Amino acid sequence: MTTKSEQLDCLIANTTKEITPERDLWQQIERRLDAPLAKKNHYWKPVAIASLLVLSLVVGQKFVTTQPEVVPSNELLLTLASIKAQHQQQVELLQTQAVRVNWQSSPYGQPVEQGIEQLRSAAELIYQSLQLNPTDKQLWQLWLWTQQREIDLVKQGQQLPVNHKQKGDVI
């Protein structure tokens, strides 16, 4: 009588090394590879992605928003008015120098004047917004930037070449 381990070894030795299917399956596999994907129940993926994005934006907004600094707005409004007055004094001083130089008679004077007017109107709009929200740091930076650009433009206008010839002069 043989032992069970010998019987097991005999069965293992007699088994086939490959399992072959009853029929050829490659034709069906090729058809499935070439066939377009069926669009069954694939609508949930874009919906799931979009809802995850919206959810992450909502949750992120809750964590990112910070409480505004509690600074007395009266002090900020007074500082705002003080800076505006100082800027106005600087511009008036520069303009009195510009009258002595008469840079407006330069052929390049009109674009400079237009630029100055645009900067003044932008600064005034920003100033009005700052009065409503004096704690907005970006508005402060933008307002100070427009004021500095106005002063720079006035200084550049003073360095323009002056056209001393008036219309109607005899050559």
ROSE-4610 file (N, C-alpha, C; in Angstrom, 1 decimal, always signed):
// ROSE-4610
residu = [M/M/M/T/T/T/T/T/T/K/K/K/S/S/S/E/E/E/Q/Q/Q/L/L/L/D/D/D/C/C/C/L/L/L/I/I/I/A/A/A/N/N/N/T/T/T/T/T/T/K/K/K/E/E/E/I/I/I/T/T/T/P/P/P/E/E/E/R/R/R/D/D/D/L/L/L/W/W/W/Q/Q/Q/Q/Q/Q/I/I/I/E/E/E/R/R/R/R/R/R/L/L/L/D/D/D/A/A/A/P/P/P/L/L/L/A/A/A/K/K/K/K/K/K/N/N/N/H/H/H/Y/Y/Y/W/W/W/K/K/K/P/P/P/V/V/V/A/A/A/I/I/I/A/A/A/S/S/S/L/L/L/L/L/L/V/V/V/L/L/L/S/S/S/L/L/L/V/V/V/V/V/V/G/G/G/Q/Q/Q/K/K/K/F/F/F/V/V/V/T/T/T/T/T/T/Q/Q/Q/P/P/P/E/E/E/V/V/V/V/V/V/P/P/P/S/S/S/N/N/N/E/E/E/L/L/L/L/L/L/L/L/L/T/T/T/L/L/L/A/A/A/S/S/S/I/I/I/K/K/K/A/A/A/Q/Q/Q/H/H/H/Q/Q/Q/Q/Q/Q/Q/Q/Q/V/V/V/E/E/E/L/L/L/L/L/L/Q/Q/Q/T/T/T/Q/Q/Q/A/A/A/V/V/V/R/R/R/V/V/V/N/N/N/W/W/W/Q/Q/Q/S/S/S/S/S/S/P/P/P/Y/Y/Y/G/G/G/Q/Q/Q/P/P/P/V/V/V/E/E/E/Q/Q/Q/G/G/G/I/I/I/E/E/E/Q/Q/Q/L/L/L/R/R/R/S/S/S/A/A/A/A/A/A/E/E/E/L/L/L/I/I/I/Y/Y/Y/Q/Q/Q/S/S/S/L/L/L/Q/Q/Q/L/L/L/N/N/N/P/P/P/T/T/T/D/D/D/K/K/K/Q/Q/Q/L/L/L/W/W/W/Q/Q/Q/L/L/L/W/W/W/L/L/L/W/W/W/T/T/T/Q/Q/Q/Q/Q/Q/R/R/R/E/E/E/I/I/I/D/D/D/L/L/L/V/V/V/K/K/K/Q/Q/Q/G/G/G/Q/Q/Q/Q/Q/Q/L/L/L/P/P/P/V/V/V/N/N/N/H/H/H/K/K/K/Q/Q/Q/K/K/K/G/G/G/D/D/D/V/V/V/I/I/I]
num = [1/1/1/2/2/2/3/3/3/4/4/4/5/5/5/6/6/6/7/7/7/8/8/8/9/9/9/10/10/10/11/11/11/12/12/12/13/13/13/14/14/14/15/15/15/16/16/16/17/17/17/18/18/18/19/19/19/20/20/20/21/21/21/22/22/22/23/23/23/24/24/24/25/25/25/26/26/26/27/27/27/28/28/28/29/29/29/30/30/30/31/31/31/32/32/32/33/33/33/34/34/34/35/35/35/36/36/36/37/37/37/38/38/38/39/39/39/40/40/40/41/41/41/42/42/42/43/43/43/44/44/44/45/45/45/46/46/46/47/47/47/48/48/48/49/49/49/50/50/50/51/51/51/52/52/52/53/53/53/54/54/54/55/55/55/56/56/56/57/57/57/58/58/58/59/59/59/60/60/60/61/61/61/62/62/62/63/63/63/64/64/64/65/65/65/66/66/66/67/67/67/68/68/68/69/69/69/70/70/70/71/71/71/72/72/72/73/73/73/74/74/74/75/75/75/76/76/76/77/77/77/78/78/78/79/79/79/80/80/80/81/81/81/82/82/82/83/83/83/84/84/84/85/85/85/86/86/86/87/87/87/88/88/88/89/89/89/90/90/90/91/91/91/92/92/92/93/93/93/94/94/94/95/95/95/96/96/96/97/97/97/98/98/98/99/99/99/100/100/100/101/101/101/102/102/102/103/103/103/104/104/104/105/105/105/106/106/106/107/107/107/108/108/108/109/109/109/110/110/110/111/111/111/112/112/112/113/113/113/114/114/114/115/115/115/116/116/116/117/117/117/118/118/118/119/119/119/120/120/120/121/121/121/122/122/122/123/123/123/124/124/124/125/125/125/126/126/126/127/127/127/128/128/128/129/129/129/130/130/130/131/131/131/132/132/132/133/133/133/134/134/134/135/135/135/136/136/136/137/137/137/138/138/138/139/139/139/140/140/140/141/141/141/142/142/142/143/143/143/144/144/144/145/145/145/146/146/146/147/147/147/148/148/148/149/149/149/150/150/150/151/151/151/152/152/152/153/153/153/154/154/154/155/155/155/156/156/156/157/157/157/158/158/158/159/159/159/160/160/160/161/161/161/162/162/162/163/163/163/164/164/164/165/165/165/166/166/166/167/167/167/168/168/168/169/169/169/170/170/170/171/171/171]
x = [+0.8/+0.0/+0.9/+0.4/+1.2/+0.7/+1.5/+1.2/+0.4/-0.2/-1.0/-0.1/+1.1/+2.0/+2.4/+2.6/+3.0/+1.9/+0.6/-0.5/-0.7/-0.4/-0.5/+0.6/+1.8/+2.8/+2.5/+1.9/+1.5/+0.4/-0.5/-1.6/-1.0/-0.2/+0.5/+1.3/+2.0/+2.8/+1.9/+0.7/-0.1/-1.0/-1.1/-1.9/-1.3/-2.1/-1.6/-1.1/-0.1/+0.6/-0.2/-1.0/-1.8/-3.2/-4.1/-5.5/-5.9/-6.5/-7.0/-8.5/-9.0/-10.5/-11.1/-12.4/-13.1/-13.2/-13.2/-13.3/-12.3/-12.1/-11.2/-11.8/-11.2/-11.8/-11.2/-10.2/-9.6/-10.5/-11.4/-12.3/-13.2/-13.7/-14.5/-13.7/-12.5/-11.6/-11.3/-11.0/-10.7/-11.9/-13.1/-14.3/-14.5/-14.2/-14.4/-13.3/-12.2/-11.1/-11.4/-12.0/-12.3/-13.6/-14.5/-15.8/-15.7/-16.5/-16.5/-17.0/-16.6/-17.1/-18.5/-19.2/-20.7/-20.8/-21.7/-21.8/-22.9/-22.8/-23.8/-23.3/-24.1/-23.9/-22.5/-22.0/-20.8/-21.1/-22.3/-22.6/-22.3/-22.2/-22.0/-20.5/-19.6/-18.2/-18.0/-18.5/-18.3/-19.1/-20.3/-21.1/-20.4/-19.7/-19.0/-17.8/-17.1/-15.9/-16.3/-17.4/-17.9/-18.3/-19.0/-19.5/-18.4/-17.3/-16.2/-15.5/-15.4/-14.7/-15.5/-16.8/-17.7/-17.6/-17.6/-17.5/-16.1/-15.1/-13.7/-13.6/-14.3/-14.2/-15.0/-16.1/-16.9/-16.2/-15.6/-14.9/-13.7/-13.0/-11.8/-12.1/-13.2/-13.6/-13.8/-14.4/-14.7/-13.4/-12.4/-11.1/-10.2/-10.3/-9.4/-9.9/-11.2/-11.7/-11.3/-10.7/-10.2/-11.1/-11.1/-11.8/-11.0/-11.6/-10.9/-10.3/-9.2/-8.6/-9.5/-9.6/-10.4/-9.6/-9.7/-9.0/-10.0/-9.9/-10.9/-10.9/-12.1/-12.2/-12.0/-12.4/-12.2/-10.7/-9.9/-8.4/-8.0/-8.4/-8.0/-8.6/-9.8/-10.4/-9.6/-9.2/-8.4/-7.0/-6.4/-5.1/-5.3/-6.4/-6.7/-6.8/-7.5/-7.7/-6.4/-5.6/-4.3/-3.3/-3.3/-2.5/-3.0/-4.3/-4.8/-4.4/-4.5/-4.1/-2.6/-1.8/-0.3/-0.1/-0.7/-0.5/-1.0/-2.1/-2.6/-1.6/-1.0/+0.0/+1.2/+1.7/+2.8/+2.5/+1.3/+0.9/+0.8/+0.3/+0.1/+1.5/+2.4/+3.8/+4.5/+4.3/+4.9/+4.2/+2.9/+2.3/+2.7/+3.0/+3.5/+4.8/+5.6/+6.9/+6.7/+5.6/+5.3/+4.9/+4.2/+3.8/+5.0/+6.0/+7.2/+8.0/+7.9/+8.6/+7.8/+6.4/+5.5/+5.7/+5.7/+5.8/+4.6/+3.5/+2.2/+2.3/+3.2/+3.4/+4.2/+4.7/+5.4/+4.4/+4.9/+4.0/+3.6/+4.3/+4.0/+3.2/+2.8/+2.1/+0.7/+0.0/-1.4/-1.5/-0.7/-0.8/-0.4/+0.5/+0.9/-0.3/-0.9/-2.1/-3.2/-3.4/-4.5/-4.2/-2.9/-2.5/-2.7/-2.4/-2.5/-4.0/-4.8/-6.3/-6.8/-6.4/-6.9/-6.4/-5.2/-4.7/-5.5/-5.8/-6.6/-8.0/-8.6/-10.0/-9.9/-8.9/-8.8/-8.5/-7.6/-7.3/-8.6/-9.4/-10.6/-11.6/-11.7/-12.6/-12.1/-10.8/-10.2/-10.4/-10.2/-10.4/-11.8/-12.8/-14.2/-14.4/-13.8/-13.9/-13.2/-12.1/-11.4/-12.2/-12.9/-13.8/-14.8/-15.3/-16.3/-15.6/-14.4/-13.7/-12.3/-12.0/-10.6/-9.7/-10.1/-9.2/-8.7/-9.1/-8.6/-7.2/-6.3/-4.8/-4.5/-5.2/-4.9/-5.4/-6.5/-7.0/-6.0/-5.5/-4.5/-3.3/-2.8/-1.6/-1.9/-3.1/-3.4/-3.6/-4.2/-4.4/-3.0/-2.2/-0.8/+0.0/-0.2/+0.5/+0.0/-1.3/-1.8/-1.3/-1.3/-0.8/+0.7/+1.5/+2.9/+3.1/+2.3/+2.4/+2.0/+1.0/+0.7/+1.8/+2.5/+3.6/+4.7/+5.0/+6.0/+5.7/+4.5/+4.1/+4.2/+3.9/+4.0/+5.5/+6.4/+7.8/+8.4/+7.9/+8.3/+7.8/+6.6/+6.1/+7.0/+7.6/+8.4/+9.7/+10.1/+11.3/+11.1/+9.9/+9.7/+10.3/+10.7/+11.2/+10.1/+10.4/+9.4/+9.5/+8.3/+8.2/+7.9/+8.9/+8.8/+8.0/+7.9/+7.2/+5.7/+5.0/+3.6/+3.0/+1.8/+1.1/+1.0/+1.2/+1.1/+2.4/+3.5/+4.7/+5.3/+6.0/+6.7/+8.0/+8.3/+9.6/+10.7]
y = [-1.2/+0.0/+1.2/+2.1/+3.4/+4.4/+5.2/+6.2/+7.3/+8.1/+9.3/+10.3/+10.5/+11.5/+11.0/+9.6/+9.1/+9.2/+9.0/+9.2/+10.6/+11.5/+12.9/+13.3/+12.8/+13.1/+12.5/+11.3/+10.7/+11.5/+12.0/+12.8/+14.1/+14.7/+16.0/+15.7/+14.7/+14.3/+14.1/+13.5/+13.1/+14.3/+15.4/+16.5/+17.2/+17.8/+18.5/+19.9/+20.3/+21.6/+22.8/+22.7/+23.8/+23.4/+24.4/+24.2/+24.8/+24.1/+24.6/+24.7/+25.8/+25.9/+25.0/+24.8/+23.9/+24.4/+25.8/+26.4/+27.6/+28.1/+29.2/+30.5/+31.2/+32.4/+33.7/+33.6/+34.8/+35.7/+35.1/+35.9/+36.8/+36.3/+37.1/+38.2/+37.8/+38.8/+40.0/+39.7/+40.7/+41.6/+41.0/+41.8/+42.8/+42.4/+43.2/+44.3/+44.0/+45.0/+46.1/+45.8/+46.7/+47.5/+46.9/+47.5/+48.8/+49.8/+51.0/+50.7/+51.5/+51.3/+51.6/+50.7/+51.0/+52.1/+53.0/+54.2/+53.9/+52.8/+52.5/+53.0/+53.8/+54.2/+55.0/+55.6/+56.4/+57.8/+58.2/+59.6/+60.0/+59.1/+59.4/+59.9/+59.5/+59.9/+61.4/+62.1/+63.6/+64.3/+63.7/+64.3/+64.2/+63.1/+62.9/+63.8/+63.9/+64.8/+66.3/+66.7/+68.1/+68.3/+67.4/+67.6/+67.6/+66.8/+66.8/+68.2/+68.7/+70.0/+71.1/+71.1/+72.1/+71.9/+70.7/+70.5/+70.9/+70.7/+71.1/+72.6/+73.3/+74.7/+75.3/+74.7/+75.3/+75.1/+73.9/+73.6/+74.5/+74.6/+75.5/+76.9/+77.4/+78.8/+79.0/+78.0/+78.2/+78.3/+77.5/+77.6/+78.8/+79.2/+80.2/+81.6/+81.8/+83.2/+83.5/+84.6/+85.0/+86.2/+86.4/+87.5/+88.8/+89.9/+91.1/+91.6/+92.3/+92.9/+93.9/+93.9/+94.9/+96.1/+97.1/+98.3/+99.4/+100.4/+101.4/+102.1/+102.1/+102.7/+104.2/+104.8/+106.3/+106.7/+105.9/+106.2/+106.0/+104.9/+104.6/+105.7/+106.2/+107.2/+108.5/+108.8/+110.0/+109.9/+108.7/+108.5/+108.6/+108.1/+108.1/+109.6/+110.4/+111.8/+112.5/+112.2/+112.9/+112.5/+111.3/+110.9/+111.6/+111.7/+112.3/+113.8/+114.5/+115.9/+116.1/+115.2/+115.3/+115.1/+114.2/+113.9/+115.1/+115.7/+116.9/+118.0/+118.2/+119.3/+119.0/+117.8/+117.4/+117.7/+117.3/+117.5/+119.0/+119.8/+121.2/+121.9/+121.4/+122.0/+121.7/+120.4/+120.0/+120.8/+121.1/+121.8/+123.2/+123.8/+125.2/+125.3/+124.2/+124.2/+123.9/+123.2/+122.9/+124.1/+125.1/+126.3/+127.1/+127.1/+127.8/+127.2/+125.9/+125.2/+125.2/+125.2/+125.2/+124.0/+122.8/+121.6/+121.2/+121.9/+121.5/+122.0/+122.9/+123.3/+122.3/+121.2/+120.2/+119.4/+118.9/+118.0/+116.7/+116.4/+115.2/+115.5/+116.7/+117.1/+116.6/+116.4/+116.0/+114.5/+113.6/+112.2/+112.2/+113.0/+113.1/+113.6/+114.6/+115.2/+114.2/+113.4/+112.4/+111.3/+110.9/+109.9/+110.4/+111.6/+112.2/+112.2/+112.6/+112.7/+111.3/+110.3/+108.9/+108.4/+108.7/+108.3/+109.0/+110.2/+111.0/+110.4/+110.1/+109.5/+108.1/+107.3/+106.0/+106.1/+107.0/+107.2/+107.7/+108.5/+109.0/+107.8/+107.0/+105.8/+104.8/+104.7/+103.8/+104.4/+105.7/+106.5/+106.3/+106.4/+106.2/+104.7/+103.8/+102.4/+102.2/+102.9/+102.8/+103.4/+104.4/+105.0/+104.0/+103.2/+102.2/+101.0/+100.6/+99.5/+99.9/+100.6/+101.1/+100.0/+98.7/+97.7/+96.8/+97.2/+96.4/+96.8/+95.9/+96.2/+96.3/+95.5/+95.6/+97.0/+97.5/+98.8/+99.9/+99.7/+100.7/+100.7/+99.5/+99.5/+100.0/+99.7/+100.2/+101.7/+102.3/+103.7/+104.4/+103.9/+104.5/+104.4/+103.3/+103.1/+104.2/+104.4/+105.3/+106.8/+107.1/+108.4/+108.6/+107.5/+107.6/+107.7/+107.0/+107.1/+108.4/+109.1/+110.4/+111.4/+111.3/+112.2/+111.9/+110.6/+110.3/+110.8/+110.7/+111.2/+112.8/+113.5/+114.9/+115.3/+114.5/+114.8/+114.5/+113.4/+113.1/+114.1/+114.7/+115.7/+117.0/+117.2/+118.4/+118.2/+117.0/+116.8/+116.7/+116.9/+116.8/+118.0/+117.8/+119.0/+120.0/+121.3/+122.3/+122.9/+123.1/+123.7/+125.2/+126.0/+127.5/+128.2/+127.5/+128.2/+128.1/+129.2/+129.3/+129.3/+128.8/+128.8/+130.3/+130.5/+131.8/+132.6/+132.1/+132.8/+132.9/+134.0/+134.2/+133.5/+132.7/+132.0/+132.8]
z = [+0.0/+0.0/+0.0/-0.8/-0.9/+0.1/+0.5/+1.5/+0.8/+1.5/+1.0/+0.3/+0.8/+0.2/-1.2/-1.3/-2.6/-3.6/-3.1/-4.0/-4.4/-3.5/-3.9/-4.9/-4.7/-5.7/-7.0/-7.1/-8.3/-9.0/-8.3/-8.9/-9.4/-8.7/-9.2/-10.4/-10.5/-11.7/-12.9/-12.7/-13.8/-14.3/-13.5/-14.0/-15.2/-16.0/-17.2/-16.7/-17.4/-17.1/-17.6/-18.6/-19.1/-19.1/-18.9/-19.0/-20.3/-21.2/-22.5/-22.5/-23.0/-23.0/-24.0/-23.9/-24.8/-26.2/-26.3/-27.6/-27.7/-28.9/-29.0/-28.6/-27.6/-27.1/-27.7/-28.5/-29.0/-29.9/-30.6/-31.4/-30.6/-29.5/-28.6/-27.9/-27.5/-26.9/-27.8/-29.1/-30.1/-30.3/-30.4/-30.6/-29.4/-28.2/-27.0/-27.0/-27.4/-27.4/-28.4/-29.6/-30.6/-30.4/-29.6/-29.4/-28.6/-28.9/-28.0/-26.7/-25.7/-24.4/-24.3/-23.6/-23.4/-22.3/-22.5/-21.7/-20.6/-20.0/-19.0/-17.6/-17.0/-15.6/-15.5/-16.5/-16.4/-16.1/-16.0/-15.7/-14.3/-13.4/-12.0/-11.8/-12.6/-12.4/-12.5/-13.6/-13.6/-12.5/-12.2/-11.1/-9.8/-9.6/-8.3/-8.2/-9.3/-9.4/-9.1/-9.8/-9.6/-8.2/-7.6/-6.3/-5.3/-5.5/-4.7/-4.7/-6.0/-6.1/-5.4/-5.5/-4.9/-3.4/-2.9/-1.4/-0.9/-1.7/-1.2/-1.2/-2.2/-2.2/-1.1/-0.7/+0.4/+1.7/+1.9/+3.1/+3.2/+2.1/+2.0/+2.3/+1.8/+2.0/+3.5/+4.2/+5.6/+6.4/+6.0/+6.7/+6.3/+5.1/+4.6/+5.1/+5.1/+5.5/+6.9/+7.1/+8.4/+8.9/+10.1/+10.7/+10.4/+9.9/+9.7/+11.0/+10.9/+12.1/+12.7/+14.0/+14.6/+14.9/+14.1/+14.2/+14.2/+15.1/+15.0/+13.6/+13.0/+11.6/+11.6/+12.8/+12.8/+12.7/+13.3/+13.2/+11.7/+11.1/+9.7/+8.8/+9.0/+8.2/+8.3/+9.6/+9.8/+9.1/+9.2/+8.5/+7.0/+6.5/+5.1/+4.6/+5.4/+5.0/+5.1/+6.1/+6.3/+5.1/+4.7/+3.5/+2.3/+2.1/+0.9/+0.9/+2.0/+2.1/+1.8/+2.3/+2.1/+0.6/+0.0/-1.4/-2.3/-1.9/-2.6/-2.5/-1.3/-1.2/-2.1/-2.1/-3.0/-4.5/-4.9/-6.3/-6.6/-5.7/-5.9/-6.0/-5.1/-5.2/-6.5/-6.9/-8.2/-9.4/-9.3/-10.4/-10.4/-9.3/-9.3/-10.0/-9.8/-10.6/-12.0/-12.4/-13.8/-14.5/-13.8/-14.5/-14.8/-14.0/-14.3/-15.5/-15.6/-16.7/-18.0/-17.9/-19.0/-19.8/-19.2/-19.9/-20.7/-20.4/-21.1/-22.6/-22.9/-24.3/-25.1/-24.5/-25.2/-26.1/-27.2/-28.0/-27.3/-26.3/-25.5/-24.2/-24.0/-22.8/-22.7/-23.8/-23.8/-23.3/-23.8/-23.2/-21.7/-21.3/-19.9/-19.1/-19.6/-18.9/-18.8/-19.8/-19.8/-18.8/-18.8/-17.8/-16.4/-16.1/-14.8/-14.4/-15.3/-15.0/-14.8/-15.6/-15.3/-14.0/-13.6/-12.3/-11.2/-11.3/-10.3/-10.2/-11.3/-11.2/-10.6/-10.9/-10.3/-8.8/-8.4/-7.0/-6.2/-6.9/-6.2/-6.0/-7.0/-6.8/-5.7/-5.7/-4.7/-3.3/-3.2/-2.0/-1.4/-2.3/-1.9/-1.4/-2.1/-1.6/-0.3/-0.1/+1.2/+2.3/+2.1/+3.1/+3.6/+2.7/+3.1/+3.8/+3.4/+3.9/+4.2/+5.3/+5.6/+6.0/+6.2/+6.7/+5.5/+4.3/+3.1/+2.8/+3.0/+2.8/+1.3/+0.5/-1.0/-1.5/-1.1/-1.5/-1.1/+0.1/+0.6/-0.3/-0.6/-1.5/-2.9/-3.4/-4.7/-4.7/-3.7/-3.6/-3.5/-2.6/-2.5/-3.8/-4.5/-5.7/-6.8/-6.9/-7.8/-7.5/-6.2/-5.8/-6.2/-6.0/-6.3/-7.8/-8.6/-10.1/-10.6/-9.9/-10.3/-10.1/-9.0/-8.7/-9.7/-10.0/-10.9/-12.3/-12.7/-14.0/-14.1/-13.0/-13.0/-13.2/-12.5/-12.5/-13.9/-14.6/-15.9/-16.9/-16.7/-17.5/-17.5/-16.3/-16.2/-16.9/-17.2/-17.9/-19.4/-19.9/-21.4/-22.0/-23.3/-24.0/-24.3/-24.1/-24.3/-25.7/-26.3/-27.6/-27.4/-27.6/-27.4/-28.5/-29.6/-30.7/-30.5/-30.6/-30.4/-31.8/-31.9/-33.2/-33.7/-35.0/-35.5/-35.5/-34.9/-34.9/-36.3/-36.5/-37.8/-37.7/-38.8/-38.8/-39.4]
